[in-house]
């Protein structure tokens, strides 16, 4: 049986132009798992929060099983029928796209979801105004060698800018970057909010931000899970909604993440410690 918890990060920022909060749902590393038939349980939970956009930080599929694309297609189409959905690829989607045996079906998967309104960000960005504030959503798509185990190349700022360009200074810039390994480079790049996954919470969680091992076989990896801060930038790394191959999670529940950006009101100042709320979903979902 499968369960997940919800985790909400509430961040005060002076960059909001409106008086109302802006909320995002973050999905990562689902790997084709289902929480209820057609992911009805997960869909209901997202609907309850009424986010302004759903942001995908990659690996909704599992490259070892083509059917995981079909598993999530209906769910993703329902999301796109109710919310803005931005999708940045992870290593599993990238491998499917490059695999001669899977590329055709993967292209149909993207075409199907794009037709339903999902916005795939292949080293691209999209601008939208939400609650009176301009947002720019970027999707970083790393070449597959950056997922090489155990030692991928170093992602320099110059190489990142070659892939995705430079952010301008207008609006709130949200970077979807699947692998958190290169967090220092992401911070240097200049996003206001960085959203990642990939590490599955380190498989075994010791503390909020400390896990046992990364998919690169790196013990106690940096930027493993939770929230990180540098000056006015925040990085949030989801522990993910699924697993594959070695399905181990110890003190490390699957999580659906919400990020709530709020005006600095009620005595709370921009840049103060993020308020975090957690809730364990009581319903269990079968396969």
N, C-alpha and C positions, 0 to 999 in steps of 0.2 A: 504494500500500500504506500502511496506517495502523499506527503504533506509538504507544505511550504509555509514560511512566515512572511509577513509584510514588514518592511522597514522604511520609515519615512524620515528623510533628512530635511529639516526646515532651516533655510539659510536666509538671513537678512541681507539685502543688498540695496544700495542707493541707486543702482542703475535702473531699477523698475520705474517706469514713468506713470503707471497707473496706481490706483489705490488698492486693487485687489491682488491677492497672491497669484502666482502662475505655478501650475503643477505639471510635472512630467512623470510618466511611468517608464521605468527602465527594465528592459528584458534582455537577458544574456544567457548564453550557454544552456539553452533548453534541450538541444540535441534530440528533438523529436519526441520528447516525453509528453504524456497526456495527463492532465488533471481533470478527470471527468471526460465523458464522451465528447469528442470534438473540442476538448479543453474548455468545456462549459464552466467549470469551477473557476478557472483562472480568468476567463472572460468576465464572469459575473463580478469578480473581485475588482477588476480594473474598472468596470462600469460603475461600481459603487463609488469609486474615488473621483470620477469625472475629470480625468486629466486633460490638460490643454493639448498635449501631444504624447504619443507613445514612441519611445526611442529604443532602437534595437542596436545593441553593441556586439552583435555577431554570434555565430555558432548556434543558430536556431536549429540547424540540421546536424547530422552526423555523417561524415564522409564514408564511413564503412557500411552505411545502409541508405540506398536511394529512396526507400519508402519513407524516410523521415521528412522528405520534402512534401510528400502527399499528406503526412500526418498533420503538418502545421498549416497547410494552404488554406483550408476552410477557416481556421482560427484567425489567421492573418487577414483574410478578406473581411471577416466580421469586424475586426479592429479598424480596418481602413474605412469601413462603412460608417463608423461612429467618431473616429478621431483622425487627426493628422498622424501619419506614421512615417518615421524616418528610419532607414535600415542601412547600417554599415556592416560590411562583411567581416567575418572572422576567418580563421584558418581553414575551417571545415568547408564553408561555402567556396573559398578560394580554391581549395583542392578539387572540389566538384567541378568548378568552372573550367579548370585546366585539365581534368582527366578525360581522355578521349572517349572512355566508356560511359561517362556521366555528363559530359558537357552539354549534350543536346537536351537531356531532360532538365538539367539545371537552367539552361537558357529559357526553356518553357516555363519553369517555376518562376523565374524573375518576370517574364512577360505576363504571366497570369496575374501576379501580384501587382505589377506596375499598372496593369489595366484596371485593377480594383482601387488604385489610388495610393499604393505604397510607394514612397519615394526612396529609391536606392541611391546611395551616395558613393560613387566610385571615385574616390579622391576628388569629390565635388562638394559644393556647398549650396545651400538654399536659404533665402531670406524670407521672413514672414513677420508680420506684426501681431502680437498676442497681448491682449489687455492694454493696448496703448504703448507697448514697448517693442522695439525692433530686436528680433533674434536672428542670428545666423547659425545654422546647423551645418557642421562639417563632418564628413565621413572619411576617415583615414583608412585606406586600403593598402596594407603593406605587401610587398612582394613575398612570395612563399618562403624565400630563404631566411626571412626574419623570424620564422617559426622553427628553424632548424635546431635540432637537439644534439648535444647539450649547449652549444655555444653559437648563437646566431650572430650575424654582424652587428656592430654598434650602429644605432640610428642617430646620425648627427642632425643638428638643427638645419644645416644646409641641405641634407638629403631629404629631410621632412618637407622643407619649403619647396624643393623640386617636385615632390609628389603632390602637395596640396596647396601650395602658394602661401602667402602671408595673410594673416587676418588684418582687416582695416580696423580703425578705432571706433567705428560707430556701432552701437547696439551691444547686446550681450552675445558673446561667442561661445557656442557649445560644441565641443569636440567629441565625437564618437570614435574611440580608438580601442580596438578589441584587446590587444595585448598591453598590460600595464607595465611590462618590463622596461619600457622606455619613458617612464613617467617624468624623469628629469628633463628630457627633451621636450615633452609635451608642455611642461610648465614654462620652459624657455620660449616656446613658440608663442604663447600669449593668450591662450583660451581663458575665459572666465570660469568655465565649468568643463571638466574632463570626465568622461564616463567610459569605464572599461569593464572587463570581465576576465575570461580566459583561465584564471588560476583555480576556479572552483573552490575558492576559499582556502586553498592549500590542503584540501582533503581532510586534514586534521587541524582544527582551530585551537589555538592556545589562548589567544586574547582577541579582542575586537579586530586588531590589525595584523595579527601574527598567525601564520599558518605553517604547516610542516614542509611542503614541497610544491614546486611549480611544475607545469607541464614540460619545462626545460630540464627537469631533474635537478633543479637548483634548490638546496635546502634553505628554509627560512627566508623566502624571497622578499625583497622590498616591494612595496606597493601591492601587498598580497590581497587585502580585502579591507573594506571600510573606507573611511574618509581621510584624506591627506590635504594639507594646506601649505601654500607658499604665497606670501603677501596676500593679494586679494583673489587669488585663484584657488579653486577647490577641485580636487580629484576624488571621485567616488568609484570604488571598485566593487562590483556586485560579486557575491559568492555563487551566483548562478542558480538556475532553476532545474538543472539536470546534471547528468553524468554519463559516462560511457566507459567501456572496456574494463576499468577497475572501479566499480561503483561504490567507493568508500566515502563516507561522510561521518566524521566523528566530532561531536560538539560543533557541528557545521551544517545547520539546516539549509535546505534550499530556500532562496529568498526572492521575493518580488519587491523591487525597490521603487519608492516614490521620492521625488525631489520637489520640495515646495520652496519657491523663491518668494520672499515676503518683503514688503517695504519695512524699513527700520522704524517701527512705531512701538508704542507702549513701553517706552523706556529701553527698548532693545536697539543696539547700534549695529550698523553694518560691520561685518568682519568679526563679530563676536562668535564665541563657540557655537557650533551648530547644535540645534535641538534635535534629538533623535528619538523616534517613537517606534516601538516594535510590537508586533502582535502575531502570536502563533495561530495559524488557521486550524480550527478544530476539526474540520471535515477532512476525511481521508478519501483519496481518489484512487480507484483501482486502475490497472493497466487497460 
